[in-house]
């Protein structure tokens, strides 16, 4: 969530954690086994906090000593509570991503890990990943997801202890640099199996539209260059969507996402929401940089917090087998769409009658017309939304893939759904792909509102009345 040391004398202090340093990464050639079966749309949340997002208490008598962790300092929810609420709101997978502090790597290793094991046993129908909200050197935060593997516990401790900006005590300014982040990514790229890293709330520190803060699109290009199989995307939908001024937050923190510098747009980060903006520019270069969604759950809105429960408002849908390894494969390869309020719960695409996966590249014969057939599944399960969650329209967004720095991305077709909806609530649409040369990408976007482009969000608005879905792209290339 936020950088800095939070000190709370009101909460119980955890047992003093040992300062044992990890000696190095554990490398295993055996990942979580694939379970087989057909791929399906599995809903998840990769950004969830628990009591192990600790506060930190300094001892005034010994200021040189490492601060002691105060469990519940930045979230009072237990891991079991998060998992149970995730299942209640229809999630199939979830990542535990507690953020760090001085020697948090030992807290995560010695105290949080046994809880992860217990939660996996207590809620067996939820795939729970062990992870971290990584304090990115030279930046803000990123989700780090460890593969389900015998090495996951040791490797996460080694990464956090060696590279997380806030883990060192005494604080070490040399750890908080952008070259240090690239070093960390190159190290992660060399692990077997590799983790997945996703930039969280990428524009939260921006001061205006396109006026970037701690992160800019060029930095994410460098991340991809350093670790193309690890650094694969960013939150299109940041968490803290229930932030409301009446809950006692200040004006900035009363904004959706806690975006005090420049607001979200339909709940989405400006890098994703701006047509022809940062994300489209990356896709127009042919980069495989995907978007996801997270709750960033710390405290529920009913508790005076700024958050929904995992899965209550936003979901990351991955097309995967019900298997941890294939879920991570889907995140790496872009078989992902995101949605709020269960606006859409499944996406099926075909080109010229042949199924295509989100994130994939399909070759088309030259000068042969082709049709993109779109099938969208309607809401299912408990959404937690009181507002109308019926799609108003769907946009097909198309851009050319070519030289860096140029984009011609546009809404190529807008489908009004007043006559397109089937009796089941599902939607089938046909879009005739225009003639093109070279390579293009197509992505989908839809909303329950009448907005053409998403409006800038204002503090105090009801997020439940402003629902959207975005897919990751498909790429088409002429042979």
N, C-alpha and C positions, 0 to 999 in steps of 0.2 A: 504494500500500500504506500505508505509515506516513508521517506528516509529520515534518519535521526533517531535518537534514543528516547523512548517513551518510558517514563518512570512512574509507577503507581504503587504507593505504599499500602493500598487498600486490599491488594490481592496477595494470596499466599505465595511465598517464594519457593520455587522448585528446589529440589535437592541439588547441592553443588555438583556441577558436572565436571568430569575429569578433563584434563587439558591434554590428553594423549593426542599426538598428531598422527594423522594417517600417513603411511609410508609410501603409498603409490596406488595407482589404479589396479583393479582386479580385471583381468581379461579372460573372457570365457567365450568359447566358440559355440556354445549351446544357448540359444535363445528360448523364449517360451514357445512351446510346440503349437503348431497350428491344429485347430480342432476339426477342420473340414467343414463341409456344409456350404450352402449358398450364402453369398453376401446379402446383407440387409441393411436398412438404415438404422444405425444405432446412435442414440442421443447421449451427449456427454457435456461435461463442464471441466475445463482444464485449469480453473483458477479459483480455488477454494481454500479458505483459511480456517484454522482451528485454534484451540487454546495454546498450541505450540508456536503461534505467532506471538511470541512473548514480549512483555515489557522488560526493562532492564533497570536494576536498582544498584546504584553506587553506594559503597560503604564510606561515609564521610571520614571515618577514622583511618581508612586505608584507600585513599583515592587512586593509588597505583594498581590496586587489585582489580581483576576483571569484574565487571558488573554481574550481579546474580540475576538469573532469569526469573521473571515474574509470570507464571503461567496465566493465560487469559488476558494479558496486557493489551492485546490488539484484537482479540476475538475470544469470546467465552464459550463458543460452541465446541463440543467434543467431536472427535473423529466419527464416533458412532452416530451422533446426532446428525452430522452432515450427510452421512451415508443413508440414513433412514429417510431424511427429507429428500435426498436425491432420488431415491426409489419412489417416494410418494409422488414426485413431480415428473416421473416417467424417464429418468435417466438410466442408461445401461452401463455407463462408465463414468468415472470421476477421477480427478487427480488431486492429491493432497499437496498443497503448495504453500506451506508456511514460509514466511519471510524471515530474514536473518537478523543478525546482531553479533555482538562480540562472542566469538566461539560458539555460535549457534550450531555449527556443524556437529558438535558433540551432543548438544541437546537433541538434535534431530536423530543422531545415530543411536544414542543410548536410551532415550525416553520415548521419542515419537515412533521409532521403528516398531517396537513391540505392540504399540497401539494399532499401527497399520496391519500387522499380522492378525490381531484380534478382530479388527473390523472386517477383514477379508473372510474370516470364519463366520462372523455373526451375520453378515449380509452377503451370502454367497452368490446371489443373483445380480450383484453389482460388481463390475470389474473395477477394482481400486488400484490406481497407479501411485507409486511412491515418487514424489517430486519435490519441487522447491520453487518459491518465487525468488529467482536469482537476482541478487543485487548487482546489476551489470556494471562492470568497471567503466567509468566515463559516461554513464548514462543513468537510467532509472531502473526498470524491472523487466524481467522476462520469465515466463514459465519454462521450467526445465522438467521434462518427463523422462523418468528412467524406465527402460524396458523391464518387463517382468522376467527376472533372470537371477541366478544365484549371486551375481556380482552387484546387484542394484544397491544394496546397502553400503558396501564398501566404496563403490564408485561415487555415489552421491556425497558421502563424507569427504572423499578426496577432492572432488570438484569444489565443494563449498569451502573447505578449509584452505585450498590453494588459490582460489580465484574470486570468491564472492567479496565484493568491495568492503562490506562491513564486518567480515568474520574475524579479521585480525585484531588482536589486542596486545599492546597499544595500537591505536589506529595507525595505518600505514598509507600515507597519501599516494605512494607509488603504485598502489593497487587500483587507484581510481582513475585510470586513463584508458582512452579508447584503444591504443595498441595492446594494452593488457587484455582487453576483451577479445581482440583477434587472436591473441595467444591462447586464451582459454578455449575459443572455438576450434582452433586447429588441434588442440589436445583432445577435445571431445570427438572430433571427426575421426581420430585414430583409435577410439575405443571400439570394442566388439562385445556385445552389440552397441550401436550408437544410441545416444539419447535423442530427444526432439526438443528444440528450443523455439519458443514463440514470443515475439515482443508483446508485452502487455501495455495497454493504454498508450499507444505510440505517440500521440499528439497531445497528451495531457499537459505538457509543459510549453506548448505553442502559445504565442502571444497574439496571434491573428491568423487569418486564412493564408496558409502557405508561409507563415512566419514561424519557423520551427524552433523548438526548444532544445532539450537534451538529445533528441533523436531527429534525424532527417532521412529522407529516402536514400541518399547516397551512402549513409552509414549502413543501411540494411543491405545495399548492394555489396558492400565490403564484407558484411557478415556472410552473405551467400558465397562469395569468392573464397572465404576462409574455410567454410564448413557447409558445402552444398547439401549434405544429407542430414545436417543437424539444424541449421538455421533455415527454417522453411516457411515462416509466415509471421502474422501479427494478428492481434485482436482487431477485427473489424467492428465488433460490438464490445466495448469495454464494460466492465462491471459498474457497480454503484448506481444502477439505473433508478433506484427508488429514493435517491437523495432529494430531500424536500426542505425548504427553508423552515417550515413549521416544526420540523423535528429538532430544531435548535442549531442547525448548521449555519455557518455564516453565508454571505451572499455567494461566494465562490463555491463553497462546498454544498450549497443547495442546488447546484447545477447537476444535471444528469452526468454520471460518470465522474463527478467531482472535477469537471473540466472548467476551471476558473479563468483560464487565459483566453481560450476560444472554444465555444460550445460544441457539443455533439450535434449531429444533424439526423433527425429520426432515430436518435440513440446511437448512431454510428460515428466512429472517429472520422475526422475530415479527410484523412488519407484515403479511406475507402469510399466515403459518401460523395465526394466531389467528382462529378462526371468529368472524365478527362484529367483527373488530378494525379496525385502521387502514385496510387495503386495502378491506375490505367497506364501511366507512363512506364511502370515496370513491366506490366503485361505486354505493352507495345514493343518492348525490347525482347520479348520472348522469354522473360524470366518466370520461373515457376515459384512465385511468391504468393502464398495462399492466405485467406482470411479465416478467422475462427471467432468464437464468442465465449465469454466467461462471465461469471457472476461477481467475481472478486468478493465473495461473501465473507464479511466480518461480523456484522450485526444486522439482524433483520429489521425491516421497517417497523414492524409491530413492537420492536424493542427500543425504538428510537434511533435505529441505525439507518444506513443509507442503501441497504441491500435487499435483494430478493434471495430466497433460498436457491441452492443449486437446481437449475432446471425450471424454476418457477416462472421465470420471464424469458430468458435467452437460452438457446441450446445450440451446441455444435453437433451437427449430424454428419456421421462418417459412414460411408458405404463399406462395410467390412463384415467378415465372419465374426461370430461372437467369440473372439479370441484376442488377447492383448497384443500379440505381434501384428495381427492384421489391422487392428485399430491404428497402431502407430504407422503402419505402412500406408493406410489411408490418409493420415495426416501429412505424411511426407509427400505423397503423390497428388494431393489435392482432391481426393474423392470426398469432398466436404461442401455442405452448404450450411448457412446459419439462418436462424429464424427467431423472432420474438413472439410470445403468446401462442405458440403452436399454430402460427398462421399457415405454415406448410410443414408436413411431416415426412414427405418423400418426394424425390425428383427422379424421373426416368426420361432419358433422352435417346433419340435415335436419329441418325443421319442417313438419308437414302435407304431407310428401312433397316439399318444395322445399328444395334445398341452401341452407345458410346458412354464412357465414364467421364464424370467431371475430372478435370485435370489432365485428360488425355489429349493426344494429337492424332488426328485422322487424316489420311491422304485421300483426296478426291481426284478422279480423272479430270483432265483439262476439258473445259467447255461442255461439261455435262451438268445440267441443272440438278439441284439437290434440295430436299426439304428437311428441315429440322422439326421433328415431332417432339413435343413437350408434354409430359404427363406429370401433374402435380397432385399429390395426395393431400387430403384435407386433414383437419385437426383430429387428434385422437388423445384420449386420456385427460387428466386434470391439468388445465392450463393455468389456473389461478387468476385468470384475467376476467374482469367484470365487463369489459367493453366488447363491442362488436368485433369479432375476429374473422370476418369474412373478407376475402380478397376483393379489392375493387378493380385493380388492373395489374397486368404483368408487362414488364418491359423486356425486350430483347436488345441488349447493348452489344454493339459490334465495333471492333477496332482493328486496324491493320497492324501487322507485326513487321517492324522495319528498323530504321535507324534510331539510335538512342536520342532522347530529348524531344521527340516529336510524337504526337498522338492525334489521330483523327477520330477518336472514340465518340460515338453518338448513340442515341436511342434510335435504333433502326426500325422498330415496330412497337407500338403500344396496343396491347389487347385489353379492351374493356370486357369484363367477365359477366356482364348482366345476362348474356345469352349462352355463355360457354360452359357453365357449370352443370355437371351431371347430377343425377338424383342422389348420388352418394356424397356429394360435396367435392368430388375430384374434378380436375380440369384437364382437358386435352386440347392442345393448340398446335397448329401447323404454321411454320414460318418458312417461306421460300427464300433460300439463301441466294443473295444476288451474286452475279458473276464477279469473280475476283481473280487476281493473279498473285502468286507468292503465297503468303500466309496471313490468316486473320485469327482473331479470337472472338468468341461469343460468350456472354454471361447473362444471367437472368436476375431481375430484381422485381419485387412486387410489394404492395402495401394494402392495408385496409382503408387508407385515407384517399382523398382526391388530389393529393399533392403530386405534381409532376416530378420535380426534384425535391428531396427532403428539406423541409424547413429547418432553420437554425432553432435548436431547442432553447426554451426559456425556463428559468427557475420556477418551480412550482407546477409545471404542467404535468398532466397525468400520463405516464408512459404507457399505461394500458390502453389508451386510446390512439396510440401512435405505433403501429406494428408494421414490421418490414421483414422480408427475407431477401437474401442475396446468395447466389451460387458462386462458387469458383468457376473459372472459365473452362471451356473446351477450345482447343486449337484445331484449325482446319488448314491443310496445305494442299495446293494444287500439284499434281504429279507432273 
